[in-house]
Structures are given as C-alpha cells and as structure tokens.
Amino acid sequence: MTGKMTKSPLQKVLNWRRGVVRSRTVALSNSQSELEKQEQILQVMRQNKASLLDIRDDGDGESTISLARLQVALDYMLQLNEAIAQQRDTIGEAAKKVDSDRDALLEAAKEKKVVEKLRDNKLADEMHEVRKKQRKLESETALRMVTKRTVTGIER
C-alpha cells in the first residue's frame, strides 16, 4: 500500500504545491534583485547630484564658475531631482512587489504544509489499517492452530 502512495491524489497535490513554492521562491528572489538594482540606480543618482554640488576652487581660495555652467548645472540638478523622485516611486513599487511575492510564498508554503499534514495523516491511517489487518490475520492463524490441536487431540 505504501508503494502506491506516490500516485495518490494527495501526493499529486503535494508535488504541485512544491512546484508552486519553488516558483514563488524564484519570483521573490527576482523581485529582491530588482529592488536592489533600483536602489543602486538611486544611489548613483544621488552621487551624481552630490558631485554636481561639489564646486572646486581653483587654488586661489575662491571658487569660480561661469554663469552658463551654473545654469547648466541648475537645469541638470532639477532633472536629477525629478529623476530621483521617480526612482523613489519605482523603488516603492519594487518594495511592494517584494512584499507581495513574500506573502504569496508564505501562503504557498502554508498550503503545502497543510497538504503534507493531510498526506501524513492518511499514511498513518493506512498504516494503522495494515497493522489492524495483520493483527487480525495473526489472531485468526493462532486460533486455527489452537483449534486444530484441540480437534486432533494434540493439546498439552
């Protein structure tokens, strides 16, 4: 009976659930990688902004920058600020996806555990039935032996 357990409906469901858990794990891993990638992009943007703000002096103690360069730097800073805001939104969405994928993984793992528990309980019930039948068969065999001895007069 236990050899046929791999073909039982519960085992099929359990195998399917294991596949779901694996796919959810991969999805979570991909989401986490994407979040890390987006955070790195934001870090680069912030570094660009910081380097833009870093005005170097020309050695005489005074910093000089042309008006045109200042205007270009200001325009670039405004673009960077807008890009940083968009990147924060992207990171927020990526973080939500990670949370969603994590929740889906936890739910799939719970469902797998339930099916495992049902399968284990069914297996335990089947083993109990096998033992019960075995004990019944042993009792019947012992009773036949005693009856046979009594009938043949071999009883001591």
Buried (B, 14 or more C-beta within 10 A) or exposed (E): EEEEEEEBEBBEBBEEBBEBBEEBBEBBEEBBEBBEEBBEBBEEBEEBBEEBEEEEEEEEEEEEEEEEEEEEBEEEBEEBEEBBEEBEEBBEEBBEBBEEBBEBBEEBBEBBEEBBEEBEEBBEEBEEEEEEEEEEEEEEEEEEEEEEEEEEEEEE
